[in-house]
Amino acid sequence: MWFKDLFDRFTSFISRKFSRGLNFRRRRRRFKVKELQATAINVGIVVAVVLVAFLLVFTFFTSVKMAGVSMRPTIEDETNLLINRGRYLFMKPSHNHIVAFESLSNEQDTIYVKRVVAVPGDTVVIKGGRLFVNGEKYDDVADTESITYSGLAETQLTLGEDEYFVLGDNRNNSEDSRYQSIGLISKKQIKGKVWFKLSFGDFGIVN
């Protein structure tokens, strides 16, 4: 009897010790899981912040520099410009938008800045020094002079489904869609919508 009683006490002691050991390991595992979860959340927050910052910079703060006087008086030569690269991911360029684009025939990767005056489906013609879109005199945002050179728009053009006609606001000092070197441009060529001027003395939203 005394042996059985001693054996029962011994097994009970071992069982308690073993049970405590298991509880300790469980607590340690729970602590490690919580620590890993907190680390994962912090990493996720950092990644999200970096991603949002990158998207904002990519979308709104890509810069180009105006080269030449073709957009006077709206934009002066050497003006630093911000373009919205995300604007045309889900939308199409519209009349009077000022866009930055590259020419298909351009070998120097020059970025041009011009105003969209006609979009897919429009008809365009320049006659008597005036621009006509869809048979009506174009209502210019900019105060432009009489156009002395009609170029490709001397006879009426009908734009295709992915063709845009662009002109500089300084119509008589601008290489644009009237010229064979640029011609009609496609949405693929357009880098973004010009929306802000950054240069000293020429600072503000572009219309």
C-alpha positions, 0 to 999 in steps of 0.5 A: 500500500505504501508503495502504491501511495508513493508511486501515485504521489510521484506520478502526480508530481511529474504530471504537474511539472510536465503540464507546467512545462507545456503551458510555458511553451504555449505561452512562449509560442503565443508571445512569438506569434504576437511579435511576428504579427506586430512586425508584419503589421509594421512592415505592411504600413511602411510598404503601404506608405512607400507605395502611396508616396511613389504613386503620388510622385509618379502621378502628379510630380513628374516634371518636364521643361518647356523648350521654346516659345511655342506656348506663349503667352500661356507658358514661357520658354524654360518653364518647369512644368509638372504633368499628371501622368495618371490622368489619361490612364482612365480618361482621354485628352479633351479639347484645350488640355495642354499635354506633354508628348513625344514625336514618333519621328523624334530621335532626341527624345524631346518632349513637346508641350502643346494644346489639344484642339481636336480629338478623335472624330473631329474635323479640322481645317485652317482657313482665312487664318482661323482654326475651324473644328467640326465646321465652327470657329474654334473657341480658343482659351488662349488669345491667339493671332491669325494663323499664317501657316495651315500646313496639313490642315490646309484641307479638312482633316477627319481624325481617326479613333486614336488621333489628336490635333495639337497646336501651340498657343503661339500659333505662328511660332510653333511646330505642331500637328500642322507639320509633317514632323509631328502630325497627328498624335496618338494617346500612346505618345502623350506622357501626361496633362500639364497642370502646374508651372514651377519656375520662379516668376511663373508659378501656378496652375496651367489652364 
